[in-house]
Amino acid sequence: MPKPNLFLLSLIFLLLIPFLSLAEESITISTYYPSPYGVYREMRAKRIAIGDTYFDGGEMPWEAEDGDGNPIDLNADLVVEGNVGIGTTSPTGPLDVYGTGAAKGLTVDTSGNVGIGTTSPSTKLHVNGDTKLNGTLTNALLPAFLARPSAMQSDIPVNTATTVLFGTEVFDQANNFASSTFTAPVTGRYMLSYSIYITSIDSAAAVYSVDIITSNRMYPSGYDPRGFASDLANGMTFTASVLADMDAGDTAYVMVEQTYGTQQADIEAGSWFSGYLVC
């Protein structure tokens, strides 16, 4: 039986060493120093703290028990100091997420504003692009109000504009209605509507005007009662709606005026004034 060629075996072993070194490597990171450096196909950790503030585990330990006073909460699995970029190497805020082809995804800036499709959100939620909502969108702070008179306004003056007094607020979502006047909290388009019930209308009056007055303009409407043979004791109901362009701080109220005739008309308590922010 021929003897093994030791020289040949040694040569084969030496040639295989570079290929063996390319095999996958498993590593356990504990208190090893200096820290291992390299490229790994897979890494696992139960929890991670990243950043200079969290570098010293003795100074910034996790809680052993909830509420034990240690600085990192027991339920935190990932704590990061600084900006995080997903799909980008240049995050501009605490979180930047980019999609395929460097498309802007989601950004959270240092003020807590969230941007979708923009890296510069100007409000708490800023969406640049089309949106789709499946479900019900509710907002308890969206301006909306409905108010009624607390009592009848008797014998409104003639040839003098009279503000309709709405002393009873049925609801005032976001608290923007006071002293019979609505004040726009933000710039936008507001739907304003009224129903004004006026009794004891004088058929000799030239016109009864019921107008919505805003800081920007007046939205007039009116009725000429001279076609009636006699006074309208049971009165008439005046209704109107308008989509008003209002700036933040602009006001809106309802005004009634009787032109000529006898002072006798009354604004009944069954009237109302309402409005809400549309867009």
Secondary structure, 3 states (H helix, E strand, C coil): CCCCCHHHHHHHHHHHHHHHCCCCCCCCCCCCCCCCCCCCCCCCCCCEEECHHHCCCCCCCECCCCCCCCCECCCCCEEECCCEEECCCCCCCCEEEECHHHCEEEEECCCCCEEECCCCCCCCEEECCCCCCCCCCCCCCCCEEEEECCCCECCCCECCCEECCCCEEEEEECCCEECCEEECCCCEEEEEEEEEEEECECCCCCEEEEEEEECCCEECCEECHHHCCCCECCCEEEEEEEEEEECCCCEEEEEEEEECCCCCCEECCCCEEEEEECC
